[in-house]
Amino acid sequence: MARVLTIILNYRTPAMTLEAAEAALREMEGIAGELVIVDNDSGDGSFEALQEGVATRGWDVRVLQSGRNGGFGAGMNFGMRAGLRDGSAPDYYYILNSDAFPDAGAIRVLFDYLEARPGVGFAGSYIHGPEQDTHVTAFRFPGILSEFEGAIRFGPVTRMLADHVVPLPVPEVSGPVDWLAGASVMMRARVLDEIGLFDEAFFLYFEETDLCRRAALAGWPTHYVVESRVTHIGSVSTGMKAWDRVPEYWLDSRWYYFVKNHGLGYAVLATLAHVAGGSLYRLRALVQRRGLVDPPRFLRHLIAHDLKSLFTAPSRRGATAGTNVKGGNPALKEGKS
C-alpha cells in the first residue's frame, strides 16, 4: 500500500500549526503514512510548545527541530529527509502550510489523483480563504515578457501578452499548470529522487517555481486539482500582506531563479523589461494622478539589488539543488507523543 508523509513547517506559529496538524490528521484517516512537524528554528519556544501540544493531544506525530532557519525549502527538505519513523521513504510527500487547513477529503483526493495518474509528478489543491474567497495559486513560469506585463499593469498590454501572464485564471477543471504555490501539494517521491529536493538557495519565494520547472523538464507535469479544497489564511509567517518594502530575500530569489534557469544575460533582460514596464506604469500613474500599487521605491530597490547582484559572485545558502531524498537522514532532535 502506498504511503504518504505529511510535512507541516512551523515558524513562530505553534498554535496555528497544531490546528493545521489536527485538520491534516483528520484527513489522513484511512491513508497509510505519518505526519511530521518541523520547527524551522523559531527560537521563541515554538518547538517546546509543539512538543507539549502533540503530547497533550496524544498524537502519534513527530516534532523535529531543523536547527536553522534556512527558509521554506530547507525546512521542507529536512522533513522529507527524515522519512518515515522506520527509516524508510514514503511513496508521496504532502507539504502543507502551517496556516492551511484541509477541507473534507482534500488529502484523499490528491492521493487518489496521483495513484490514478502515474505520469503526473505533483498535484495541488484549490485554495480558498476563510470566507470562501478563491486564492490564485496556479501560475505560468515567469519570463521576460511576463516581467514587462506584470510591471506595466495596462489592460491592452495584458490582452496582447495573455499567454505570458504569470497568474492563471483559477482552473475550473483539474489538469496541468506550470507551477503551484506550496500551501497544499502532494509530490511523488520518485520524482524528487530523480530531480532533487527544493533548492535551498531560495530562502522564500520561487522555490516552488523552480522545483516544478525541474519536474516539468524531466517529464513530470504539475496538476491543479479542483476537487481538493483547502482553507488558507495566508502570509501569517512572512507578513507579506503588510510589506511596506519588498524584502531582500524576495529580490534574491527572483534574481537567482532567472540566472539559474535561463542564464545571466536573460536575468538582465528580465530586469530591464520589468524596469521598462514599471517606468511606464509610474508615468501613467503620474499623469492620471493615481497612487502606486507597488511598495514605496520598489523599482529603485529592484535596480539597485540586481546591479549589485550582477557584479557580485552568487551566494547560495544551501548546496542541495541536486540532492535527493536518499541523501541520508540528518541528526534529528525529536519529541514524540
N, C-alpha and C positions, 0 to 999 in steps of 0.2 A: 504494500500500500504506500502511495506517495505521501511524503511528509513535508510539513511546512514549518519553517522557523519564522515567527513573527518578531520583529525588532522595533522597539519604540525608543527613541533617543530623547533623553531629558537634558535640558539646560535651564536650571533655576525655575522650573515649573512643576515641582513634585506632586502637588495636589491634582493638577490637571493631568499629569502623566498617569497617575493612578486611575483617574476617570477613564482615560483612553484605554488603559490596560484592562479595566473592567469590561468595557464595551468589546474590546478585541477578544477577551477570553470567552465572553458570551457567544460571539460569532464563530469562535474556533470549535465550538461543541460539534462533535462528530467528525472532525478533521484531525488526522494523526499529526502530531507535532508538538511544539512548545512555544512559549513566549519568553523573551528576554528583554529586560530593560537595561539600557546603557546610560549611565550618568556621564556626561561629557565634561568631567572635571569642573562641576559647577562651583565648588568652593564655598557654598553657602549653607551646608548642612543637607542639601538635597539627597545625597547618597544615603545618609543615615535615615532620613525621613522616608525614603522609598523602601529601604530595608524593613523599617518598622511597619510601614503601611502594608507591605506584602505579607509579613509575618502575622499581623493583626487579622488580616482577611483570610489567612490560611491558604493562600495560593501556592501552587507548585510552580513558582516563577523565579528565575534567577535575576538578581540585580547585580550588574557588573559596573566597575569603575574603570573608565578608559585611561585615566591617569594624565590626560592632557586634552585641552580643548583645541582639537585640530580642525574643527568645523563639522558640517553635516556629513560630508562624505567619509571623513576619517572615523567619525563616531559610528556610522552605519557599517563601515568596513570592520571595525572592532567587533561589533555584534555578529557579523557574518562569519568572521574567522573563529569566533567562539564555538560555532557549530551547535549541535545538539548535546544534551547533557552526557550522552555516552561517548562523545568524541567524534561521532560520525557526522557527515554532511547531509543536510536535507535535500529534497528534490526541488523545493521552492523556497525563496526568501520573500517575506511580505514585510515591506517597510511602511511604517505608519507614523505620522507626525504626532507629537505629544498633545497637540490641540485639535486632533481629528478623532471622530467617533463613528465607527462603522455602524450603519443602519442595519436593520434585519436582513440577513442573507448576504451582506456585502462581501465578506471574505469567501464564503462558499461559492458565490457567483464567479469571482476571479479564478478560484481554484478549478472549478468545473470548466471554465472557458479555456484555460491553458491545457488542461487534461485533454480536451476535445480537439485542440489545435496544436499539434506538436511542432508546427513550423513557426509559431509565434513566440517571441522572446520575452516580452514584458506586457503586462496588462494592468491598466489603471482605472480608477473609479471615476464616476460622475461625482463632482464635489459641489456641495451647496452649503450655505450659511445656516445659522440657527433659525433664521426667518424664512428658510427655503429659497433664498436668493441664490441664483446659479453663479458659481465661480468659474472663471475662464482658466482652464488648466491644460488645454490641448493646444499645441503650437507647431509652427513650422521652424525648421532650422534657420537661424539668422544669417544674413549675408550683407553684402554692400548695399544692394537696393533696399533691403528691409531697414537698414540703418537710416537711409535717406527718408524713406516713407514714414518711419516711426518718429523721426525728429521734426519733419516739416508740418505734420498734423494738418493736412489740407485735403479735403474731400476729393477733388479731381485727381490729385496725385495718388491717393489711396485706391481709387477706382482703376486708374491706369496700371498700378502695380499690385493689383489684387492678389496675384499668385505669390507675392513676396511679403505680404503682411504676416508678421510672426504670430499674433494671437489668432487662432482659428475660430470660426463660428462654433458654438457649442454643438458637437455632433448629436444628431437625433437618432442615429443607429450606431451600433457597435462596429468598430473597424479600425483600420490603420491610421495613425497620425505620425508626425515626425518624432515628437517627444512630449512627455507629460511632466507636470510638476510632481514632486515626490511625496505628496501628502499621503497617498494610499496607492501603492504599486506592488504587484506581485511579480517576481523575477524568476525565470527558470534558472536553476543553479548551473546547469551545463553551459548556459550562455556565459555566465560570469567566469566559469572555468576556462572558457575559450578566449574571452576578450579582456578579462581582468575586472577588478572591482572599480569603485569610484576613484577617480584621480584626486589624490589628496592635495594637489597643488591648488585646487579650488577650495577656498575656505567656506564660502557661502555663495550660492548662485552660479549657474551654468554647469554645475556638476552633473545634474540630470541630463541636460542638453548634450553634454559630451558623452555620457555613458550610452544614451540612446543612439547617438550618431555612430559610435563604435559598434554597437549591436547591429544597426542597420547596414553598415558597411560589411559586416560579417554575414549578412543574410538573415538577420533576426529582427523582424519588424516589431514595433510597439503598437499596441491596440488600446483604444479607449473603449471602455465597457459601460454603456449607459445603464445597464441593469444593476450594476454595483453602485450603491449610493452611500456616500459618507458625509457626515456633518463636520464642517471645518470652521473654526473660529478665525484662524489666520493671523500670522505675523506676531504671535504672542512673544516668542523668544527673541525675534530680531527687532521688533518695534518698527517695522518697515512703514506702517501707516502713519507714523509720527515723524518720519525723517524730515529734517529741515536742511539736510545736506546728504547727498549720496555718499555712503562710507567708502573708504579706500578699498576695502575688500571687494566691493561690487565692481569697482573700476579695475582692480587687479584681475578679477575673474573674467570680465569681458575681454580685456586685452589678451589674457592668456588663452582664452578659448579660440580667438581668431588666429593668433600666432601658431598655436599647437595644431589646429585643424586645417589651416589654409596658408600659413606662412607669414613672414614678417611684412612683405610687401602688401599682401591682402589686408592685414590688420591696419596698416597705414591708410589704405584706400577706404576701408570701412569707417575709420575715424574721420577722414576728410569728407566722406559722404554724410556722416552724422553732423559734422560742423556746418556743412553747406545747408543741409535741411534745417538745422536748428537756427542758423542765422536768418534764413528766410522766414521762419516761423516768428522769430523775435521782431523782425521788421514789420511783418503783417500785424502782430500784436500791438506794436507801437503806433502804427497808422490807425488801427481800429480802436486804440485806447483800451485794450483788454489786458488783464493780468496773465501771467505765465503759469502754465501747469507745472513746469519743471521746478525743482527746488532752486532757491536763490543761487545764482552764479554757477549753475551746473555746467554750462558749456565751457567756461574758463577752467573749471576743475578738471573736466574731461581732457581738454587740450593740454593742460599742464601735466597731468598724470601720464598721458600717452607719449608726450615728448620726453619726459623723464624715462619712461619705460623703453622707448626706442633706443636710447643711448646708454642703457644700463643692462648689465647681464641679467638674464631672467632668474628670478628667485623662486624656487619651488619648495613649498612647505613639506611635501611628502615625496617619497620615491616609489609610490605604489601604483603608478598609472598602468603598469603592465602586469602587476602581480595578481594572482588569482586566489581563490578561497583556500586552495590546498597548500598555501604557503606556511601553514603551521599555526597552531593556536598560541597567542601571546600569553605571558603570565597574567592570570586574572585575579583581581581582588574581588571576591564574590560574597554575597549574602544570600542565603536561601531561606525559604519559608520552612 
